Amino acid sequence: MVQCEMCGAETASPKTVKIEGAELQVCADCAEFGTEVTTQDASSTSTKYSTSSTGKSGSSSGGTSSSGSGGRRRDLYDEMEELAEDYNTRIRQAREGADLTQEELANEINEKVSLIRKIEHGDILPSDDVQSKLEGYLGISLTAAEEASDEDWDSGGSDSGLTLGDMVERKD
């Protein structure tokens, strides 16, 4: 018996389901919360995370497959564009460059002034609809550049200087 990774119930036949980008082994009741992931045949020697195309005709050059089961599966989050960190500054500068007040901009895109004010202060993120209205009317882009991806993250390998333990002062 295997435990469901969502509710903890014991299940004899867990299903692999993708829920919000994570693959989980869940019971039949929890499977409805995500989309079922199909895995390769049991006769294949590779794991379900393998990108090889064993048992398939034709060769793969290590790229991703958009429709086959071999390769990386597409995810909704892969296709989403990320909002730029300085979105509020971009909006304010574009509005001021067009000699518009917050009230005038709100009227032009048919939104509330308080919403424009909160977005420009960085208190809230614009919805997709408001973002597209602002981008279209002001002629700007509020999405981050494509180059800001996983390369920006540093794993902090063994050659990095300080660790958390070096910075913490213990109160004994």
Buried (B, 14 or more C-beta within 10 A) or exposed (E): EEBBBBEEBEBEEBBBBBBEEEBBBBBEEBBEEBEEBEEBEEEBEEEEEEEBBEEBEEEBEEEEBEEEBBBEBEEEEEEEEEBBEEBBEBBBBBBEEEEBEBEEBBEBBEBEBEBBBBBBEBEEBBEEEBBEBBBEBBEBEBEBEEEEEEEEEEEEEEEEEEEEEEEEEEEE
